[in-house]
Amino acid sequence: MEQNKEYTTEDVVLEDNQLICALTKKIKTANEKELTLQSMIMMLNEEYNFDLNDMERDFPFSYEDDEGKTKRAKADLAIFDSGRAHDVENMIRIAVVFDSKVKDKDPKKGVFETLGVYLESTDCEFGVWTNGNDLHYLQCEKDDFGQVQTSDISDFPGKGQSMEDLELAGERAHPRKPANDSLVKTFKRCHDYIYGNEGRKKDAFWELLYLIFCKLYDEKRRYMDAEKGISYHRHFWVGVKEQNAPEGQQKVANRIKGIFEELKNGENSLFKEVFDGHEQITISPRGIAYIASELAKYSFLDATIDVKGTAYETIVSNTLKQEAGQFFTPRNVIQCMVEMMDPDQNTRVLDPACGSGGFLVMVLDHVRKKYTANLYSHLSGVRLEEKYNSPEVVNFVKGYAERMLFGFDFDPDLKKAARMNMVMAGDGHANIFNINSLDYPKGQLVDKDKIAPKVAESIDISQDKDFNFEFPRENAFGKFDMIFTNPPFGAKVEVDRSISCRYELGHNPVKDAYGNYLFNGAVKSSEAPEVLFIEQCYNFLKPGGKMAIVLPDGILGNPNTEPVRTWILERFKLLASVDLPVETFLPQVGVQASLLFLQKKTAEEKLIAVADENYDVFMAIVEAVGKDRRGVPVYVRDEDGAELLFNYKKEWLSMDENGNTIVKSRNERVKQLDDDLPKVSEAYKEFLKGLQK
């Protein structure tokens, strides 16, 4: 869960390859295995409620093998009965951790060869094995005659739970809130499973998305039925041993496929518009059972937008990136742009090149937080964050998204990906359209004629219903309060001359007798799409509307693009310009870019000559974006170049024995990403306050 972070520096520095253990508070080498172990500690603490005081890492113990020889072993992480001595007799969970080079079926270090042996040789019943990618839970059952049976299970019990509790819960169980990077790893693990075990190298992404959608739909149905007083039991669940046998796998597959048919074709389905109705889940029952068991552990609705967004984009970017000039905007860049523009519940927003929907999801989350803070002004911290998914906020978010958020994209696959992303964030998927934004209001793509009626619908129930729009209802031009976008760049993306000829910036500029540019020369043989997007965004904005756009630096600095800059300044007020380092979009693509923030001039403002205008503009140069050119995280350092540590109190909500939520916490020493973008958005807010004085 997100935190209100307050960092205080300490006289502790780390080398580049070091970290502080969350359990022991000691400095450790930050290799792959150690990072996985740290993730395991946090997962068992936050998701399973095991206390840190009851954990011990690198716990040594001895056992006898089949030949009666004494063997020494070590549990990478051991959990003991609450409050009891850290002895092998009191050990209730064992975690075995390797790096990704060790496979789960390794003849010496595999699941049963290590964890299985440890469980069979001690009185510990449950354990977990991971290599950072794969995650296996085992149960070891022993009868009165000394017979031992060790089997795979989909999950093990948390603190205060028994196996019977898990088995009886089944469809009535409440999934956990994912901690740390749990959901990111789960999505990646599921994608890799489909890719590697189902022979679905081309469509593994979509098969996983269908199952994720089933999970979301199942959770939403539960709350919707509860509001109507209807008892709804989950269908998206997997018994702890159900996936181990073909019969159980088939039962799981039947349940999941039933959900999918209902969400595609059901009369009251929330998601009918996302699908064309012909999609099928075609992976094997075994594969469905495995994926479902992984996803069923977590509550997607309770997870924060940041967690879900990161997890979703992890699999989207690996599948759809860098096609036709597309690359995904980093989340910290999107967040900076949205925070600087500060949309609210009355802001109609468009991204005309929406990709997988990153800007729209961030706007939705920004407005959600503002609305929640106002509605629950007496709350703060994790108690306030808990309300992000309260019925009142959920209903508001859904209404806002359906009414005020719009996204266009040329790629039909990205339209579907963006709609799914919006559903994960809180719905509003209906306003994602497959069109060529540069061709609007003309064009041949299927969604072109759906846009204006939806925008008109939005206006009819919004604060600006009496606004004097410059375009009629039959055209979406001139209707949006804000635009956020990162349009496709570069020469690889060609715009047909039959489209570019309709733009002023698609013509060669000609100077008049006074030295002013007139854009009425011959049609250019080619024009960069980002230049035409600037003009089209101008068309979509209301007078006074604002735009935040990612642009290559060439537009802002090259001598041959002076006419474009002149065109911009004649029609927009320049609010802010933020120069980004080349690391920003690497390793996806190497492009030197800036963020430009503009406001469309009113008719009166356009009467003032650019040379006579006098207003302040916010300017910033970003030197650090939290990563290097290879995408490796970069952290704050001291003057000698050593990484600094900061005190941080991590808080989260948990359940007590009576089912009441309680606030839990642990103190951590963490590194802080060296990222200037949050400072830029804060500086812009202060800049605006100065203008108001």
N, C-alpha and C positions, 0 to 999 in steps of 0.2 A: 504494500500500500504506500502511496506517496506520503512524504513527510514534509513538515516545515523544518527545513534543515538550518541548524545554527552551528557553524563550525568555529572552533577556537583553536588557534595554532598552539602547538607544543614543541618543545625542543627535541623532537624526534624526527630523524630523517631516514629515508630508505634508499638503498641502491635500486637501480632500474628493475632488477629481477627479484624484488623482495615484497613481502606483504606482512601484515600483522594477523595472526590467527584469531578468528572470532571467538574461539573457545579458550585458548591458553594465553592470549594476548602477547605471545612471543613472536619474534621475527622469523619468517620462514621464506625459503626460496620459492618464488612464484612460478613454478613449473606447471605443466599441464595437469599432473596428478594432484598437486596441491590446490589448484584452483577448483578442481572437481570436488575435492574433499571439503573445501570451504563452502561450496554450494550445498553439499550434503548436510553439513552442520546446520546451516540456516534453514534448509528445508525441514529437517527433523525438529528443529526448535519451533519454527513458526507454523508449519502445517500440521505436524503431529503432536505439538505441545509438550515434547520432552524438554525438561529443564537442562540448561547448560551445566548446572552443577551435577547432574546425573550422567554426564557424558565424559568419556576419556578417549583421547586419541592415542594411537600406537600402543594399545593395551596388550601386554604379553601374557600368554597363558600356555599351559602344557596339556597334552593329551596322549593317549595310547593308540597306536595304529592297530591294524588287524593282526599284526604279528606280536603284539604286546610291547613294542618298542615305544619309548617316550619320545614324543615329537614336540618341538617348540613352535609356536605360531604367534601371530600378532594380528589383532583386529585393528584395522586402520581407524575405526571409530566404534567404540562400545558404549552401550546404554545400559544403565543399571536400575534396579528397583528404586523408586523415589526415596531418597534419604538413606539408602542402605550403603554399606561399605562397597568400594569398588573391587569386589572379588569375583572370580569366575562363577561362583555359585549364584551370585546375584545378577548376572548378566542376562538381560532380557531382549536385547537387539544387537546384532553384529552388522557392521557395514564394511564391505571390502571394496577398495577403490584402486583402480589401475588407470594408466593413460590409454589413449585411443589405439595404441599399437597392439594392445592385448585384446584379443577377440573373446567373445563370450563362450566359445566352444574350444578355446585353447586347451591342449591336452594336459598342461600343468597349472595354468592360471585361470582356467575357465570357471564358470559359475559353480558347477557341482564339484569340480576338482579343488576348489578353495572354500567357498562359503558352505557348500554342501557338507564337506568333511568337517568344518568347524562346528556346524550345528549338530551333526551326528555324534561328535566327540564331546559335546558339552550338554548342559541342561537348557541351553538357550533354544527357544522354539522358532524364532523368526530372524530373518536377515535380509539384507539388500546388497546386491553386487552391481557395480557400475564401472564403465570405462569412459565416462563423460558423454558417450553417445547412447549406448545400450543401458537399460535399467531392468534388473531382474529381482523379484522378490521370491523368497523361498520360505516354506514352512516344513519343519521337521517334527513328525509325530511319532511317539514311541508308546507301544502298548505295554501291558503288565508283564509280557513274556520277553521283553527286550527287543521285539521286532521294531525296526525303524523304517519309516517311509518319508522320503523327502520329495516335495513336489513344488512345482511352479504355482504361484498365486498372483493375482492381478494387483494386490496391495496387501500391506499388513496393518494391524490395528495401531492406533495412536495411543497416547497416554490415557489410561483409564478405560480402554476398550479391550474387548476380547474378540477372538475370531468369530464367536457366535454373534456378537453385536454386528460385525460386518456382514455376515451371511444373512441375518434377519433383516438388516436395514434394506438391502437390495434396492427396490424401486422407491423406498421411502427415505433413503439416505440423503443427507444434504451435502453436496460436493464441497471440497475445500477451496479456500481462496489461495491462488498460487503465490508462492513466495519467491523473491529474488528473481532468478532467471528460469524458474521451473517451467513456465509455459513456453518460453522460447525453445528450451531443450525438448519439450514434449512435441511441439510442432515439427521441429527438425527431425526428431526420432521417428515420428510417424511418416513424414515425407520420405525419409531414407528407407524405411521399411517397405513402402509401396514401390519405390524406385528399384530397390535391390531384390525384393522377394516376390514381387507380383509381375515382374517383367513389363512394368508400365513406365518406361523411361520418358515417353512423350507426354503422358497425361497424368503423371503421379500427382501433380499440383491440383488438378481439377478433382480427381478422386478424393483427395484429402479435403478439399474445400466442401464437397458435397457432405462429407461426414461431419465437418465442423458446423455446417448449416443445420444438419439434423440435431446436433447438440444444442445449438442456440434456440432452435424452434422448440425443442423439448422443454428448455428452461423457461422460455417465454410463455408457453402454454400453461405451465404450472402456475405462474403468477396471474395470468389472464383468467384462468378458471377459478382461482382463489377469490378474485374480485367478484365473480358471479356467484360465489357460494358453492361452486362445484368442486368435488374432490377429484383431483387429477394425480395419478401416480406416474412417475417417470417411466418412459419407455427406453430412454438412452441410459442404460446401466448394464453392467456385466458382473455376474456373481464372481466371487473370489477365485473359484476353480472352474467356472463355466467355460473358459476358453481352452481348457486342457483337452477336451474330447470333441470329436466331430459333432455329436448330438448337441452339445452346448453351443458350439460355434454356429451351428445352423439356427438355433433359437435366437441367438444374438443378431445374426444377419437378418432373420425375418422381422425382428422388432425394428431394426434400423431402417430396412427398406420400406417398412410400413410407414415410418415417420417421413421418409423422403417422398413417398407418393402423396401423403397428406399435405406436406408443405408445398409441393409443386402444383397440385390439382384440387386441393380442398377448397370448398366454397368460401370459407372464412380465413383461409391461409394468409398470413402476413407477407409471405414471400413469393406469391404467385408471379408477380411481375419480374422477379429476378431471373426466372427460368422460362424456357420456351415450352416446357412440358415433356420434351422427348429425352431429357438426360436420364442416364441410368447409372446406378452404382454397380460396377462390373467386377470389382476385385472379389477374391474368394471369400467364403464364410470365415475361413481362418484369418485372413487379412482384416476383414471387417471386425471380428472379435478382438484382434490385437489392437487395432486403432481405437476402437470404442473403449476398451479397457484403459487405454492411456488417457483419452479425453474425458472419460466419465469421472475421473478423480476430481476434476476442477470445476468450479463455478465460473463460467465465462461472464455472467452478468455482474458478479461481484468483483471481478478483476478490474483494475484501473485501465483507463483508455491507453495510457502509456505502455503498460505491460502487454495488452492485447495488440496494440499497434506495432510494437517492436516484434512480437512473435509473428504476426501476420506478414509484415514487410520482409521478415527474414526469408520466408518461403516464396513470397511474390517476387522479390528482387532477383532471387536465384533463377526464377523461371522466365520472367518477362523482360528483364533489363536489357538495355542497350539495343533494342530493336527499333529500326527506323528513327534513329536519333533520340530515342527515349532514354532518360536516366532519372533515377528517383532522387528527389530532393531530400537531403539529410533532415532528420527530425529536429535537430537544434536550429537549423535555418528556418524551417517552417514555423517553429514555435516563436522565434524572434520576430518574424514578419507578422504573425497573428497578434502577438502581444503589443507590438508597436501600433497596429491599426485599431486594436481593442474593439472588435465587434460586440454588439449586444443583441438582445432578443428581438429588436426591431430592425436588424440589419439583414437585408437580402443580399446573399453572397453567391458569387459565381466563380468557378474555375473552368475556363474554356479549354484547358488542356489537362484534364484532371488526373490522368494516369490511374493509379490505384486508389486515389481519393485522399491522399495524405493531408492536403490543405483543408479539405472539407471536414475531415475527422478532427483535426486540430481546432478548427473554428467551433465545431460542435462541443468539444471538451471545454474550450475557453468560455463559451456562453453557459454551459452547464455549471461550471464552477462559480461564475458570477451570480447566476440565479440562485444556486444553493446557498452561497454565503449570505445573500440578501434574505432568503427565506428562513434560514436558521442562523440568524446573526448572533445568537447567544452561544453558539458552539464554535469550537476551533479544533485544530489538529486532526487526529484520527477519528474523533467523534463527528466532526464536520464531514470528513471524507466518507464516512459510513453513509451519510445522507445522499451521496451522489447517486445511489441506486434505490432511494426511497421511492414509493409509488408516485408521490407528487412530482418528484424531479424526473422520474422516468417518463411519465406522461407529458410533462413539459418538453423534455428533450425530443421525444417522438414528434410532437406537434410542431416544434420549431424547425426540425430538420425537414419535415414534409412540406412545410410552408415556405421556408426561407433559404434552403441550401440547394444549389444547382451545380451540376458538373457535366461537361461535354467532353467526349473523346472520340477520335477517329477510329480507334481500335476496338472492335466489338469484344475482344477478350478482356481488355482493360475496363470496358464498361461493366462487365460482369464482375471483375475483380473489385472495382470501386464500389459497386452495389453491396457486395459481400462485406467489404470493409466498413461501410456505413451501417450495415445491420449489426455488426459486432460492436460498433461504437454507440448505437442507440437508435437505429432505424433511419428513416428518411431516405430509403434507397430508391424511391419512385422517381426522383428528379435527376437521375443520372442518365444521360442520353448519348446515343451513338450518332454523332454528326461530325462533319468537317466544319469546325468553327469558322475557318477562313472563308468557307463557301456560303455561310448563312447570310441572308435568309433563303438563298437558293440551295441547291444540292440534291443529291439522289439518295442519300442514306435514309434508312427507314424511320428514324425518330424526328426528322426535321420538322414535320407539321405538328408534333406533340408539344413542342416547347412553348410557343406563345400562349396556348390555352392554360398550361400549367402556371406560367408567370402571371397571367391575368387572374387566375384563381387565387394566387398568393396576394395580389394587390387588393382584391375584393375584401379580404379579411385582415388587412394590415393597416398600420397607422398612416401609410401614404396613399390610401385609397382616393383621397381628394387632391392628390398632387397633380399639377398640370404637366403631364408627360408630353414630350416632344414627338413621340411616335405613337401610332394607334395601337389598340389592344392586339391586333393581328400580327404584331411584330414585337419580338423580345428586346429590341434595341431600346436604350435609354431607360431601362427599368431597374438596374442593379445599384445598390448602395456601395458595395465593395467587390473588388475582384482580387483574388490571390492566384498567381499562376507562375509556372516555370515552363514557358513554351519550348517546343523543339528548336534546337539551334542548328546552324551550320549548313554547309553546301550539300550534305548528303540528303537533306530534306528538300525536295523540289516542289515548288508551288506552280501549278498549271497556269499558264499565261491568261487563260480565260477567266481565272479567279483573280490573279494579281492586277489585271487591268482595271478592276473595279475599285482599286485603292489609290488614293492620292500618292501614298508612298511607294506604289508600284510603278510610278512614272518618273522619268528623269526630271529633276528640278531645273527650272529656268529662272534666272534673275531678271526682275523688271528694271525700269530706269532708276529706281531708288535703291537698288541693291537687295530687294526683298525676294525671297524664294517663292516661285509659283510652281506648283506640282502639276503642271499641265503639258509637260514634254512628252516625248515618245514613251511607249510602254517599255519598261526595262526587260531585257532578255531573261533576267532572273533577279530575284530579290530574296534576301534571307528571310525565312519565315518569321523569325522573332520580330523583325521590323513591321511586318504586316500585322502581327498579333498586337502590337502596340496600338495601331489604328483601330483594329477590331474591338479591342478592349475599350477604347474611347467610345466606340459606337454603343457598346452594351451598357455603359455607365450612365446614371442620371447626372444632370448638372449638379456639381457639388459632391458627386460620388468619388470614392478613393480607390486607388489601385496600388498593390504591392506586387512587383514583378521581378523575376530573376533575369538579368540580361548580360550578355558577354560584354567585356570591357570595351571591345572595339566600337560599339555603338556610342559609348560615352566619351571616347578619347580620340579615335582616329580622325584625321583631317577630312577624309573623304565621306565621313558620316555627319559632317556639320549640318547638312540640310535636314537630316533626321532629328538632330537635337533642336534645331530651330523650330521644326514642326511641333515637337513635343512642348517646347516652352510657350508657343503661341496658343496652345490649347489646354495645357495643364499648369497648375501651380506645382512647383517642385517642393515636396514636403521634406524629403530626406534622401540621402544617398549613402549606402554602406558598402565599402569596398571589401571584398572577400579575398582571402589568400588562395593560392592554387590548390592547396590541400583539401579544400572544402568538398569537392566532388570526386576526389581520388579515393580509392583506386578505380572507381567506375569510369571516369573520364577526366582528362586533364584540360580544364577550361578555366580561364581567368574571368571571373564574373563579379557583378555587383548586384546589390538589391536597390531598386529604385522605387520610391514611394511618391505617388502623384495624386493630385486632386483635379478633377475635371472642372474647368472654369465655367461659370455661369455666363449667360449672354452679356451681362453688364461687365463682368470681369474681362471678357475678351475685347472690349472696347479700349482697354488700356494697353498701350504699346508695351512690348516686353522691355524695352529700354527704360521705360518710365516706372516699371514696377519696383517696389521696395518692400521686401519681406525677408524674414530670417529663414534659413534652411539648415536643417540638422545634417551634419556630415560626420562620418566615422570611418576609421580604417581598422579592420579586424586583423589581428596578427596571429591569433591562435583559435582553432576550432575543435580542440580536444582530441586531435588525431594527427598522425603524420601522413606522408604521401602513400604509404602502404596500407593505411587504414588502421594502424596500430594506435591504441589510446595513448595520449600524452598527458601527463599530470603536472600539477603545479610544483615548482622546484624552488629551492633557496638560491642565494647568490652564488653558491659553489656548484650548482647544478644537481644537487641531491633532491630526491622527491620528498616533499613534506607530508606529514601525517596530521590529521585533524580529528578532534574529538567529535563524536556524533552519537546522539541517542536515538536508536531505532525503535519506533513504536508500532504496534499493530494490535488489532482486535482479535480476541480469542473467546472461546466459550468456557464457562465454568461448569461444575458438575450439575448445576441446576438449569443449564441451557441459557444462562444470561451472558451477555457480552461483557468482557472485561478488557482493560487496556494492559497489554504486556509490553515489556521493553528490554533492551539490552544495550549496553554501552559498547561502542565500536571505535576503533581508530582506523580511519579510511583516508585514501588518497582522494584528491579533488581534481577532476578534469580541468586542464588548462584551456578554457573556452571563454572567449571574449563576448560571445553573442548574448548571454544573459545580461552582461554589463551594458551592452549597447541598448537593449530594450529598456533597462532601468534608466539609463542616461537620457533616452528619448522622452520618457515620462517626465523627468525633471525639466527637460527642455520645454515641453508643452506647458508645464506649470509656470515657467518663467515668462512665456508668451502671454499668459493670462493675467499677469501682474500689471 
